[in-house]
Amino acid sequence: MASPLVLSKPTLGIPIHLYFLITDRVINLIILQEQEKVQKLVYFVSKVLQGPKVSLVMVFTTRQLRQYFQSFTVIAMTNLPIRKVMQKPDITDWMVRWAVELSEFDIYYELRGPIKGQVYANFMVELSSKDSQPDPNDFQ
């Protein structure tokens, strides 16, 4: 993490891995692809939230990164029960619309477990959660 993050061009035919981290204030999304046994950063997005909206993360991601979701199999690495929530019979109208929207993509959900790629998402939360106003003492 001492050097700046460099984005890599994804290779067609190799699934991309989606990692995300959600706090009360921020959603961070990282897309990685394993190339030659090395996880390479493809893209990242950070969005500051007005409140906790965990169920929005996959819909937000597919809308922001549609070109990746249309071209690749996506393996969403999460410990959140997103798939189960979207398949419940008693979900609201907007959740049904989101489930239909997500069904057009080739998305699989896997338990996150111990992973190298999550460090990027965690790092982005650290950067995003700091106040946008600089501390005047930092410049002395």
Phi and psi in degrees as a GROMACS rama.xvg file:
@    title "Ramachandran Plot"
@    xaxis  label "Phi"
@    yaxis  label "Psi"
@TYPE xy
-74.1541  -24.2747  ALA-2
-103.599  157.752  SER-3
-65.4068  150.834  PRO-4
-70.0517  135.16  LEU-5
-115.821  128.076  VAL-6
-82.7312  144.16  LEU-7
-113.864  150.967  SER-8
-78.2963  129.378  LYS-9
-73.3916  150.809  PRO-10
-98.4327  125.431  THR-11
-60.9527  144.599  LEU-12
92.5568  -13.433  GLY-13
-106.887  126.475  ILE-14
-59.4243  151.034  PRO-15
-102.514  150.355  ILE-16
-109.476  131.524  HIS-17
-107.105  122.516  LEU-18
-115.389  140.715  TYR-19
-144.137  154.869  PHE-20
-133.12  132.61  LEU-21
-123.547  129.129  ILE-22
-120.921  -176.102  THR-23
-62.5106  -24.547  ASP-24
-114.323  -19.0218  ARG-25
-140.258  142.535  VAL-26
-114.449  125.476  ILE-27
-119.214  132.913  ASN-28
-124.206  133.639  LEU-29
-128.919  131.265  ILE-30
-110.324  124.816  ILE-31
-121.974  157.14  LEU-32
-136.702  133.216  GLN-33
-85.0251  116.076  GLU-34
-124.713  119.628  GLN-35
55.3178  44.8295  GLU-36
63.9967  20.1037  LYS-37
-124.538  130.215  VAL-38
-79.1346  122.28  GLN-39
-113.75  135.476  LYS-40
-72.5263  125.466  LEU-41
-101.416  -44.1498  VAL-42
-162.549  154.653  TYR-43
-144.88  151.201  PHE-44
-138.828  143.155  VAL-45
-131.998  132.687  SER-46
-133.727  127.026  LYS-47
-82.8753  131.477  VAL-48
-100.234  157.772  LEU-49
-89.8053  -9.39368  GLN-50
-176.176  174.258  GLY-51
-69.8521  121.932  PRO-52
-138.343  60.063  LYS-53
-59.0555  -38.5028  VAL-54
-68.2092  -12.4055  SER-55
-83.5604  -13.2876  LEU-56
-58.978  -45.1265  VAL-57
-70.6391  -38.511  MET-58
-66.5407  -45.1668  VAL-59
-57.7852  -44.7114  PHE-60
-62.6123  -47.0905  THR-61
-65.8283  -32.2916  THR-62
-72.3148  -39.3914  ARG-63
-74.6215  -35.3814  GLN-64
-121.19  39.4038  LEU-65
-53.0799  -40.8598  ARG-66
-60.4322  -34.4523  GLN-67
-73.3953  -42.4945  TYR-68
-67.9  -29.0097  PHE-69
-77.4797  -27.4433  GLN-70
-100.497  -18.2525  SER-71
-130.19  154.399  PHE-72
-72.1388  134.445  THR-73
-114.11  128.532  VAL-74
-108.74  106.416  ILE-75
-83.5882  115.392  ALA-76
-92.6894  106.453  MET-77
-153.792  154.503  THR-78
-103.463  4.96563  ASN-79
-85.8427  144.865  LEU-80
-84.0445  51.435  PRO-81
-61.0336  -46.5551  ILE-82
-60.1597  -44.7182  ARG-83
-64.8627  -40.3149  LYS-84
-63.0366  -42.4163  VAL-85
-72.3752  -16.5786  MET-86
-102.426  0.426032  GLN-87
-64.8534  141.262  LYS-88
-72.0582  -19.4203  PRO-89
-106.52  30.7565  ASP-90
-79.8451  160.145  ILE-91
-75.4093  169.154  THR-92
-57.3707  -43.7956  ASP-93
-67.5975  -31.5599  TRP-94
-69.7648  -35.5983  MET-95
-63.0715  -44.4996  VAL-96
-61.2698  -41.2676  ARG-97
-64.7508  -42.3277  TRP-98
-60.949  -41.3681  ALA-99
-64.9289  -43.0509  VAL-100
-60.6839  -41.5217  GLU-101
-74.3206  -24.1574  LEU-102
-67.1376  -16.7944  SER-103
-76.8821  -9.34264  GLU-104
-107.222  158.27  PHE-105
-91.5792  81.7667  ASP-106
-113.354  130.792  ILE-107
-119.434  147.597  TYR-108
-112.571  129.775  TYR-109
-128.297  149.926  GLU-110
-63.3034  137.045  LEU-111
-66.9241  -51.7184  ARG-112
58.4231  -166.037  GLY-113
-76.5327  120.192  PRO-114
-139.938  152.953  ILE-115
-77.3906  -38.46  LYS-116
-66.5132  -22.8592  GLY-117
-64.5787  -23.6833  GLN-118
-60.1777  -34.2231  VAL-119
-63.6184  -47.0221  TYR-120
-62.8271  -41.9116  ALA-121
-63.0646  -40.5853  ASN-122
-62.0738  -42.3078  PHE-123
-64.3231  -35.4551  MET-124
-64.3331  -42.5701  VAL-125
-58.2556  -44.3947  GLU-126
-67.5024  -40.469  LEU-127
-73.4709  -28.7937  SER-128
-84.3196  -10.6192  SER-129
-71.7589  149.363  LYS-130
-58.6952  143.394  ASP-131
-74.0794  -17.7395  SER-132
-88.327  124.614  GLN-133
-68.6415  149.378  PRO-134
-80.7018  123.313  ASP-135
-57.2107  -27.336  PRO-136
-68.3467  -20.6388  ASN-137
-67.404  -19.2368  ASP-138
-101.55  7.33877  PHE-139
